[in-house]
Amino acid sequence: MTGLIYLIPVALLLGLLGLGAFIWATKSGQFDDPEGARYRILIDEDKPLPDKPDER
């Protein structure tokens, strides 16, 4: 029973810490574009390789 004296405040502190991290991530723009990441992998932004001169 005396363990609850320590566990309840620790659980509340961890919950508030997680809530604070979620609010910080939301305000910093972490979740602004959830759809864009899905399609970003399909965009080909690689530059073509330059042609190598013939070595004869």
N, C-alpha and C positions, 0 to 999 in steps of 0.2 A: 504494500500500500504506500510505503514511503517512496517507492520508485516513481509513482505517478507525480510526485511533487517536482521531479526533475524532467520526466518525459513529456508532460503537457507543455511546459514552456519551450522546450527544445522543439517539439512538433510545431508549435505556433510560430516560432522563429524561422524554422525551415520553410514553412508555408508562406510566410511574409517575404522571405528571401526569394522564393520561386516566383511569387506574384510580382515582386519588384523587377526581377530579371525579365519577366514576360512584358511588363509595361515598358521597360527600357528598350527591349527589342522591337516592340511595336512603334514606339516614337522614333527610333533611329532608322526606320524604313526597312526592316528585315522582311516584312510580309507585304510589301507594296505590290509586287508583280508575281503572283503565284502561277499565272498562265504563261508568262513569257519564258520561264525557265524550261518549260516543256518543249517549246518550239525553237529555242535558241540553239539546241544541238543540231538542228537540221540546216541551219544557215552555214553556207560554206564561205568562210572569210579568208581562206588560205590564198596566198599569192602564188601564181604559177612559177615554177622553177625556170630560171633563165636557161636558154639553150646553150649546150656546151659546144665550143668550137671543135671542129674535126681535127683529130690528132693524126697526121699522116706522115 
